[in-house]
Amino acid sequence: MKYVPVSLFTALVVKDIFLDSKYMPVIDHFETFGREMMAYGHVSHILAGLLVMVIAYFTRSMVVSVLAGLLLVWLISMVIA
């Protein structure tokens, strides 16, 4: 039972990264180094999620992780868009 909250949180996060509101796969287009690229999922959310995993590992704080995640999604969205 101790893994139930983690598994529910993971299911919600993964759904929001890779599926839209109609449960269709998200295909994100972005440009890097002058080349058009395509990725499955929201690129800003994927990058922020990876960085938050590192932050959560070192801080072990849910509050810091959530706040860092919100800030990183906002910052990365501003840079990529």
NORBELJO-V34075 format. One record per residue. RES is the residue in one letter. PHI is phi in degrees with one decimal (* if undefined). D_LAST is the distance of its C-alpha to the last C-alpha in Angstrom with 1 decimal. Layout:
((RES:PHI:D_LAST) (RES:PHI:D_LAST))
//
This chain:
((M:*:40.7) (K:-73.5:38.9) (Y:-95.8:36.0) (V:-62.7:35.4) (P:-61.4:32.8) (V:-66.2:30.8) (S:-69.0:30.9) (L:-66.6:30.0) (F:-62.1:27.0) (T:-62.7:25.9) (A:-61.9:26.3) (L:-67.4:24.2) (V:-66.9:21.3) (V:-63.5:21.4) (K:-61.7:21.6) (D:-70.5:18.5) (I:-78.6:16.5) (F:-106.5:18.0) (L:-125.2:19.3) (D:-89.9:18.2) (S:-67.9:20.6) (K:-99.8:23.0) (Y:60.0:23.2) (M:-101.4:21.7) (P:-61.8:19.8) (V:-89.5:16.0) (I:-117.5:14.7) (D:-104.4:11.0) (H:-106.2:10.1) (F:-149.2:7.8) (E:-116.0:9.1) (T:-140.2:11.1) (F:52.9:14.0) (G:78.9:13.9) (R:-115.0:14.4) (E:-75.2:12.9) (M:-121.8:13.1) (M:-130.6:13.8) (A:-138.6:14.3) (Y:-89.0:16.3) (G:112.4:14.7) (H:-75.5:11.5) (V:-61.0:10.4) (S:-63.2:9.2) (H:-71.2:12.6) (I:-66.2:14.5) (L:-62.4:13.7) (A:-63.6:14.5) (G:-62.5:17.5) (L:-64.7:18.9) (L:-67.6:18.7) (V:-68.2:20.3) (M:-61.1:23.0) (V:-67.1:23.9) (I:-62.3:24.0) (A:-64.7:26.1) (Y:-63.2:28.4) (F:-84.3:29.3) (T:-91.4:29.4) (R:56.7:30.8) (S:-121.7:29.6) (M:-68.1:27.9) (V:-63.9:27.0) (V:-62.9:25.3) (S:-64.4:23.5) (V:-65.4:22.2) (L:-64.3:21.1) (A:-64.6:19.5) (G:-62.4:17.6) (L:-62.1:16.3) (L:-64.8:15.4) (L:-66.9:13.7) (V:-61.2:11.6) (W:-64.5:10.5) (L:-63.5:10.1) (I:-67.2:8.3) (S:-62.2:5.7) (M:-69.7:5.5) (V:-75.4:5.7) (I:-74.0:3.8) (A:-75.0:0.0))
//
